[in-house]
Amino acid sequence: MTVQDIKNILIGFSPEQEMPSHALRYGLSLARQAEAHASICALSLEMTLTHAFVSSVAAGLVADENRRLREAAHAAAEQVRQDALAQGLSCSAEVVQEHYSILTISFTKRARIHDVTIFGAEPDALSLRRGLLEEPLFNGGRPLLVIPQSIDTFRARTIIVAWDGSAKAARAVNDALPFLKTAEHVEILGVLGEKDISRSVHGAELAPHLSRHGVNCTVKDLVASNGDAAETLRSQALLLKADMLVMGSFVHSRLRQLVLGGVTQSMLKNCPVPLLLSY
């Protein structure tokens, strides 16, 4: 089946770190199947000198390096665009080279005017690339697809919905509908023991809603393995050979998640399948 209602895909990548990019290949594969436009965004970090008293030699070296990085990013983005056009895809490409704080904002603004944003997984929670991933998730207002390094082709035959009945899980399900309607099978998975879900909406109540949208779904509840909901989700994704896992993100504060961990942080660090997140 062809993915419906996905018409505009934003794919971000860092050309100096990841060429060729698995996330790029995945995004173009999705664009091909959805017959959607792919917007390629090469994100280049601009080097700056913060000290007021620097030599002209040092300033010149930094300017030269920024110019080199910018030219390399333009070459990479243009190569991707030409390859996509040769495959008959609708594609545009641009380079954004800014200081880190501006770079994350610029990428996030672009995410707001696309159906979905695609970015490669980054296990290190304190890395600059994780910031480029998290900023559009929290402030983009659109779903984010995080792609593990082992995946470079879009598929949506089997999808797991990590369902805890929360508002953010409901947002994620709604954002994922174009993919859920394409899937041959969707499993609504509740993980028990990780939190109190007595006041939440059970997966059995979600199933009729999805069925009315033409989604073929089943409901399953599992007890968290050793109290670890994330490990239970990973194990089930591998068991079902899932093509995507859908979940809402960061129910608790971001600081608490960073310090204490949490399901979202754990899944961002290690998820064996593409992870669709909504906030």
Secondary structure as the mmCIF struct_conf table of DSSP 4:
data_model
#
loop_
_struct_conf.conf_type_id
_struct_conf.id
_struct_conf.beg_label_comp_id
_struct_conf.beg_label_asym_id
_struct_conf.beg_label_seq_id
_struct_conf.end_label_comp_id
_struct_conf.end_label_asym_id
_struct_conf.end_label_seq_id
HELX_LH_PP_P HELX_LH_PP_P1 THR A 2 GLN A 4
BEND BEND1 ASP A 5 ASP A 5
STRN STRN1 ASN A 8 PHE A 13
TURN_TY1_P TURN_TY1_P1 PRO A 15 GLN A 17
BEND BEND2 MET A 19 PRO A 20
HELX_RH_AL_P HELX_RH_AL_P1 HIS A 22 ALA A 34
TURN_TY1_P TURN_TY1_P2 GLU A 35 GLU A 35
STRN STRN2 HIS A 37 LEU A 45
HELX_LH_PP_P HELX_LH_PP_P2 GLU A 46 MET A 47
BEND BEND3 ALA A 52 PHE A 53
HELX_RH_AL_P HELX_RH_AL_P2 SER A 56 ALA A 86
TURN_TY1_P TURN_TY1_P3 GLN A 87 GLY A 88
STRN STRN3 SER A 90 GLU A 98
HELX_RH_AL_P HELX_RH_AL_P3 TYR A 100 ALA A 111
TURN_TY1_P TURN_TY1_P4 ARG A 112 ILE A 113
BEND BEND4 HIS A 114 ASP A 115
STRN STRN4 VAL A 116 GLY A 120
TURN_TY1_P TURN_TY1_P5 ALA A 125 LEU A 126
BEND BEND5 SER A 127 SER A 127
HELX_RH_AL_P HELX_RH_AL_P4 LEU A 128 ASN A 139
BEND BEND6 GLY A 140 GLY A 140
BEND BEND7 ARG A 142 ARG A 142
STRN STRN5 LEU A 144 ILE A 147
TURN_TY1_P TURN_TY1_P6 GLN A 149 SER A 150
BEND BEND8 THR A 153 THR A 153
BEND BEND9 ARG A 157 ARG A 157
STRN STRN6 THR A 158 ALA A 162
BEND BEND10 GLY A 165 GLY A 165
HELX_RH_AL_P HELX_RH_AL_P5 ALA A 167 LEU A 180
TURN_TY1_P TURN_TY1_P7 LYS A 181 THR A 182
BEND BEND11 GLU A 184 GLU A 184
STRN STRN7 HIS A 185 LEU A 192
TURN_TY1_P TURN_TY1_P8 GLY A 193 GLY A 193
BEND BEND12 GLU A 194 LYS A 195
TURN_TY1_P TURN_TY1_P9 SER A 198 ARG A 199
BEND BEND13 SER A 200 SER A 200
HELX_LH_PP_P HELX_LH_PP_P3 VAL A 201 HIS A 202
HELX_RH_AL_P HELX_RH_AL_P6 GLY A 203 ARG A 212
TURN_TY1_P TURN_TY1_P10 HIS A 213 GLY A 214
STRN STRN8 CYS A 217 VAL A 223
STRN STRN9 SER A 225 SER A 225
TURN_TY1_P TURN_TY1_P11 ASN A 226 GLY A 227
STRN STRN10 ASP A 228 ASP A 228
HELX_RH_AL_P HELX_RH_AL_P7 ALA A 229 LEU A 240
TURN_TY1_P TURN_TY1_P12 LYS A 241 LYS A 241
BEND BEND14 ASP A 243 ASP A 243
STRN STRN11 MET A 244 GLY A 248
BEND BEND15 VAL A 251 HIS A 252
HELX_RH_AL_P HELX_RH_AL_P8 ARG A 254 LEU A 260
HELX_RH_AL_P HELX_RH_AL_P9 VAL A 263 LYS A 269
BEND BEND16 PRO A 272 VAL A 273
STRN STRN12 LEU A 275 SER A 278
#
